[in-house]
Amino acid sequence: MRLYESVILSPLLCSAESWPLTATLLKRLDGAHHRWQRSIGLLSVSWKDKITNPEVRTRTKQHSIASTLSERRLCWLGHVL
């Protein structure tokens, strides 16, 4: 999971603190995040399996993209202030 966070999430959310977050963008980011989480070798869950996205997040111990973005925005705001 640390490799996933450093190789996938960091470039994906690079400078995301200043993005104007729309519902469409959030939906696309969430879809990509869930797709990559399902393809992790330890989890190896197919999209055909009847496992919900919240269940995948609990198995991988990851937060949703929306909560990750809000956390990063708050850290950035604290840095700016």
Phi and psi in degrees as GROMACS dihedral restraints (atoms count N, CA, C in turn):
[ dihedral_restraints ]
;  ai    aj    ak    al  type     phi  dphi    fc
    3     4     5     6     1   -65.5    20    10
    4     5     6     7     1   -36.1    20    10
    6     7     8     9     1   -66.0    20    10
    7     8     9    10     1   -41.2    20    10
    9    10    11    12     1   -61.1    20    10
   10    11    12    13     1   -43.7    20    10
   12    13    14    15     1   -65.1    20    10
   13    14    15    16     1   -38.7    20    10
   15    16    17    18     1   -82.1    20    10
   16    17    18    19     1   -35.5    20    10
   18    19    20    21     1   -90.1    20    10
   19    20    21    22     1   -35.9    20    10
   21    22    23    24     1  -100.6    20    10
   22    23    24    25     1   -55.5    20    10
   24    25    26    27     1   -68.9    20    10
   25    26    27    28     1   -39.6    20    10
   27    28    29    30     1   -61.8    20    10
   28    29    30    31     1   -50.5    20    10
   30    31    32    33     1   -67.0    20    10
   31    32    33    34     1   -33.7    20    10
   33    34    35    36     1   -63.2    20    10
   34    35    36    37     1   -41.4    20    10
   36    37    38    39     1  -102.4    20    10
   37    38    39    40     1    23.1    20    10
   39    40    41    42     1   -63.4    20    10
   40    41    42    43     1   122.4    20    10
   42    43    44    45     1    63.0    20    10
   43    44    45    46     1    24.6    20    10
   45    46    47    48     1   -70.9    20    10
   46    47    48    49     1   -13.5    20    10
   48    49    50    51     1   -64.7    20    10
   49    50    51    52     1   -27.6    20    10
   51    52    53    54     1  -104.4    20    10
   52    53    54    55     1     4.5    20    10
   54    55    56    57     1   -71.9    20    10
   55    56    57    58     1   142.3    20    10
   57    58    59    60     1   -77.6    20    10
   58    59    60    61     1   107.7    20    10
   60    61    62    63     1   -82.8    20    10
   61    62    63    64     1   113.1    20    10
   63    64    65    66     1  -103.5    20    10
   64    65    66    67     1   167.3    20    10
   66    67    68    69     1   -65.8    20    10
   67    68    69    70     1   -36.1    20    10
   69    70    71    72     1   -66.0    20    10
   70    71    72    73     1   -45.3    20    10
   72    73    74    75     1   -64.3    20    10
   73    74    75    76     1   -42.5    20    10
   75    76    77    78     1   -63.1    20    10
   76    77    78    79     1   -39.1    20    10
   78    79    80    81     1   -66.0    20    10
   79    80    81    82     1   -40.0    20    10
   81    82    83    84     1   -68.4    20    10
   82    83    84    85     1   -42.4    20    10
   84    85    86    87     1   -64.2    20    10
   85    86    87    88     1   -41.3    20    10
   87    88    89    90     1   -63.3    20    10
   88    89    90    91     1   -42.5    20    10
   90    91    92    93     1   -62.9    20    10
   91    92    93    94     1   -44.1    20    10
   93    94    95    96     1   -65.3    20    10
   94    95    96    97     1   -41.5    20    10
   96    97    98    99     1   -60.9    20    10
   97    98    99   100     1   -46.0    20    10
   99   100   101   102     1   -68.3    20    10
  100   101   102   103     1   -38.2    20    10
  102   103   104   105     1   -63.0    20    10
  103   104   105   106     1   -43.7    20    10
  105   106   107   108     1   -70.2    20    10
  106   107   108   109     1   -35.5    20    10
  108   109   110   111     1   -65.3    20    10
  109   110   111   112     1   -37.3    20    10
  111   112   113   114     1   -69.9    20    10
  112   113   114   115     1   -25.9    20    10
  114   115   116   117     1   -90.6    20    10
  115   116   117   118     1     1.6    20    10
  117   118   119   120     1   -64.0    20    10
  118   119   120   121     1   137.2    20    10
  120   121   122   123     1   -57.1    20    10
  121   122   123   124     1   -37.2    20    10
  123   124   125   126     1   -68.2    20    10
  124   125   126   127     1   -34.0    20    10
  126   127   128   129     1   -88.5    20    10
  127   128   129   130     1   -47.6    20    10
  129   130   131   132     1    42.1    20    10
  130   131   132   133     1    58.8    20    10
  132   133   134   135     1  -103.5    20    10
  133   134   135   136     1   127.6    20    10
  135   136   137   138     1   -83.2    20    10
  136   137   138   139     1   158.2    20    10
  138   139   140   141     1   -70.9    20    10
  139   140   141   142     1   -15.9    20    10
  141   142   143   144     1   -78.0    20    10
  142   143   144   145     1   -22.7    20    10
  144   145   146   147     1   -68.2    20    10
  145   146   147   148     1   148.0    20    10
  147   148   149   150     1   -89.1    20    10
  148   149   150   151     1    60.9    20    10
  150   151   152   153     1  -117.1    20    10
  151   152   153   154     1   126.9    20    10
  153   154   155   156     1   -75.9    20    10
  154   155   156   157     1   161.5    20    10
  156   157   158   159     1   -63.0    20    10
  157   158   159   160     1   -41.4    20    10
  159   160   161   162     1   -60.6    20    10
  160   161   162   163     1   -34.2    20    10
  162   163   164   165     1   -66.6    20    10
  163   164   165   166     1   -40.0    20    10
  165   166   167   168     1   -63.5    20    10
  166   167   168   169     1   -41.2    20    10
  168   169   170   171     1   -64.7    20    10
  169   170   171   172     1   -37.6    20    10
  171   172   173   174     1   -70.5    20    10
  172   173   174   175     1   -35.6    20    10
  174   175   176   177     1   -66.7    20    10
  175   176   177   178     1   -37.1    20    10
  177   178   179   180     1   -91.1    20    10
  178   179   180   181     1    -5.9    20    10
  180   181   182   183     1    58.3    20    10
  181   182   183   184     1    43.3    20    10
  183   184   185   186     1  -114.7    20    10
  184   185   186   187     1   157.3    20    10
  186   187   188   189     1   -95.7    20    10
  187   188   189   190     1   167.7    20    10
  189   190   191   192     1   -71.8    20    10
  190   191   192   193     1   162.7    20    10
  192   193   194   195     1   -64.5    20    10
  193   194   195   196     1   -37.0    20    10
  195   196   197   198     1   -62.5    20    10
  196   197   198   199     1   -43.0    20    10
  198   199   200   201     1   -71.1    20    10
  199   200   201   202     1   -34.7    20    10
  201   202   203   204     1   -65.5    20    10
  202   203   204   205     1   -42.4    20    10
  204   205   206   207     1   -66.1    20    10
  205   206   207   208     1   -41.0    20    10
  207   208   209   210     1   -67.1    20    10
  208   209   210   211     1   -36.2    20    10
  210   211   212   213     1   -64.3    20    10
  211   212   213   214     1   -43.7    20    10
  213   214   215   216     1   -65.5    20    10
  214   215   216   217     1   -37.4    20    10
  216   217   218   219     1   -66.2    20    10
  217   218   219   220     1   -39.8    20    10
  219   220   221   222     1   -66.4    20    10
  220   221   222   223     1   -39.2    20    10
  222   223   224   225     1   -64.1    20    10
  223   224   225   226     1   -41.2    20    10
  225   226   227   228     1   -65.8    20    10
  226   227   228   229     1   -40.3    20    10
  228   229   230   231     1   -62.7    20    10
  229   230   231   232     1   -42.0    20    10
  231   232   233   234     1   -63.5    20    10
  232   233   234   235     1   -36.5    20    10
  234   235   236   237     1   -67.1    20    10
  235   236   237   238     1   -42.1    20    10
  237   238   239   240     1   -67.2    20    10
  238   239   240   241     1   -41.6    20    10
